[in-house]
Amino acid sequence: MTRIPHAIARLWRLSVFHTRQFLRVTYFIELMTVSTVVSGIAQRLAVYAWDSDPYAAFIRTGAIGMWTTVTAAGGIIRYERFKGTLVHHFISRIGARLSLAALVLAVAISSILAYFIALVIWLPPGPGNLPFELVFSRAPILLLVIVVTCAGAFGVALVVAALFVLTPNAGAYEPLLLMPLFLLSGVFGTPPGIAGWILKFVSPTMRILDVMSTPGSDLGLLTFSACLSVISAAAWILLGLFLMGRFTRMTRTAQLAEFTA
């Protein structure tokens, strides 16, 4: 039983280390910053033009930046291969599955910064701005949503990374992930009909983002949505860990030299 807390602590330490490395790569920072800033400016103009809810638009801006960053889950595997360090994950003392999971967790942790970038767009006074008092009064709920959304993004990113771990062409597929992930996340709202019901059941963040984007949602509904999102996120994480372990076991020792190519 003591091995589980030890593994979690080691996973966290590795994730913190990889987060620092991730935030030093210009491409990943630009990916998160540009997507958040552009979507924030566009939505702020829309809020001013149509007199819509700035808080809902702010939540959507942060979610867009977060999920755009999550698409780097496939690219981070390619980047490790480019550096010649991917092979070290396969010979790690904690095993390839947890070592690569720490790498992906770093992507999810870094994506939280998208919400802080969104605040820079929405807080300055002017047409369509988000009042600071509103953000401050909803700060505990906002932090809860960010943590739950980050957990959901980590689960989906883990599945994406597991599917790309054995291919050297992950970077070519990375741009193709953006729109499917947006639809899955719920940043564009919930589709009508049976498709929306299925996506709400599968998505780890659609339900809670939908509640946060609806003015006047009560605390009970938010708590219920957060619990369902946590359950869905846990299912995605378990699926990602299973696939990561499955695919890394498929790699024979003789193939490890290919990861430095």
N, C-alpha and C positions, 0 to 999 in steps of 0.2 A: 504493500500500500504506500510505503514511503517513496517508491519510485515515481508515482504519479505527480505529487507536488514538486519533486525534484525536476521532472521533465518539463512541467509547466513553467517553473522558475527559469530553467535553461532556455526554454522557448521564448520567454519574455526578454531575457538578456540578449539573445541573438536578434530578436526583432528590433530592439532598441538600437543595436549596432547597425543592422541593415537599414533602419530608418535614417540614421545619420548619413549613410552612404547614398541612399536613394535621393535625399534632399541636396546632395552635391552634384547631381547629374542635371545639366542644364535642360536637356530634352524633357525630362519628366516634370520639372518645375514649370517650364513654359507650357506644357500640355495642360496642367492644372490651372495655371494663372490665366492663360488666354481664354480657355473655355469658360471659366467663371466670370471673367471681366466682360467678355463679349455678350454672354447670355444675360448678365446683370444689367448692362447698359440698355440692351434691347427691351428687357422686361420693365425697367424703370420708365422708359419712354412709353411703353404700353400702359403702365399703371397711370401715368399722367394723362394720357390720351383718353382712356376709357374709365378712369376713376375707379379702378379695381383695388383689391386688397394688397397693400405693399408687403404685409407680413407673409402672406401665402406666396407671393412672388419671390421674396427673399428665401424662403424654404426651398422653393423650386430652383433658385439660382445655386444654392449650396449643393443641392442634390445633383444638379447637372455637372458641376465641377468635380464632385466626389466620384460619380459613376464614370466620367470621362477618364479620371485618373485610374480607376479600376481596370480600364482596358489595357493599362501598362502591365497587368499581371502576366500576359503572354510575352510582352516585350522584355520584362525583367529576366525571364528565363534565357531569352536570346542574348541579353546583355551580359549575363553571367557566363554564357558560352563564349561570347566575344572576348571577355577578359581572361578566359582560360581558367576560371574558378568554379565552373559548374561541377567539375569532377570532384572537388573537395566536398560538395554536399553529399555525394554518393558514398564517400568514405568517412563521413562524420561519425563521431562516437554515439550520437543520439539517433543515428539512422537517417537515411535520405528523406523519408517522409516528413519528419519533424523539422529537419534542417531546411527543406524547401518551403514548408509551411511557415516557418519564421520569416523567410524571404517575402512570401506573399503577404503575411500579416503587416510587414513594414509598408507595403503599398497601401493597405487599408488604413493604417494609422496616419500615414502622410496625407491621405485624401481628406482627413478632417480639416486640414488647413483651408480647404475650399470654402468652408463656412465663414472663416475669419476674413478671407479675401472678399466674400460676398458682403460682409459688414462694411468694408471700405467703400463699396459701391453704393450701399443703401442708406448708410447713416448720415452722410453729409447733407446739410440743409439744402432745400430746393424743391422743385416740382417732383412729386412722386416719392419723396424720401420716406424712410422708415423711422418713426420717432424713437429716440433712445429709451424713453420711459417705457414704451411698449416692450422693447427687447429685454430691459432690465426686469420688468414684472413677470415675464415669461421665461426667464433665464433657466430655472430648474427644469421646466418642461422641455425647453430647447436642448439642454444638455442631454436629457434622457433620449430625445429623438436622435440626436447626433450619435450617441453611443450605440443605440439600437440599429441605426442605419449603417454605421461602421461595421457592426457585427454581421449584418446581412451582406454588405459589400464584400467583406472578407470571405464569407462562405461561397459566394458566387465567383469571386476571384480565384479561390482555391480550386474550384472545379475547372475554371478556364485554364489555370496554370497546369493542372494535372493533365488536361487534354493536349497541352502544347509541350510538355516536358521532354518528349521523345523526338520532336521534330525540329530540325535546324531552320525551318521556314516560318517560325512563329511570327516574326515581324511582318511578313506578307499578309497574314490573316488578321493582325491586330486592328486595322481600320474597319474591318468588316464586323467587328464586335460592337461598335458604338451604338447603332440604332437598335439591335436586339436587346442590348443591356438597358437602354433608355426605356424601351417598351416594358421590359421585365421590372424595372425599378419603380415605375409609376410616376415619373417626373412629368409625363404628358397627361396624367389623369388616368382614370379607369375606363377601359372600353365598355360600351354598352352590351347587354345580352350575356350569353353564356361564356363568351370569350373573356369578359371582364371578371366573371365569377371564378373561372379557372385561373386567370392570372393572379387574382387576389389570394387564391389558395396556394399558389406556387411561389409567388414573389415574397421575399423577406421584408420588403419595404413599402410596397404599394399601398397596403392598408393604412399604415401609420402616416405616410405622406398625404394620403387622401384626407385623413382626419385633420391633420395639421393645416391643410390648405382650405378647410371648410370653416368659415367664421362662426364663432359661437359653439364650437364642439365642447361638450362637457368633459369633466375629468374622468368620469367612469368609462366613457367610450374610448377615451385616449388610453387609459390603463389597459382596457381589454384589447385594443389594437396593438399596444406595445407587447403584451404577453403573447399574442398570436405571432407577432413579428419575431420575437425571441425564439419561439418554437420553430418557426420556419427557418430562421438563421441557423439554429443548431442543426437542423436536418441538412441544410446545405453544407455546413462545416463537416459533418460526419461523412456526407457523400464525397466531399472533396478529399478528406483524409483517406477514405477507402480507395478512391481512384488513384490518388498519389501513391499510396502503398502498392496498389496493384501494378501500376505502370512502371514504378521504379524496380519492382521485383522482376519485371519482364526484361530488364536490362542486365545482360550478362557481364561479367567482369571483363571479358575481352572487348566489350563495346565501349568501355569507359574512355578509352583514348579518343573516341570520336567526339566527346564533349569538349575537347580542347581545340577542335578544328574550326 
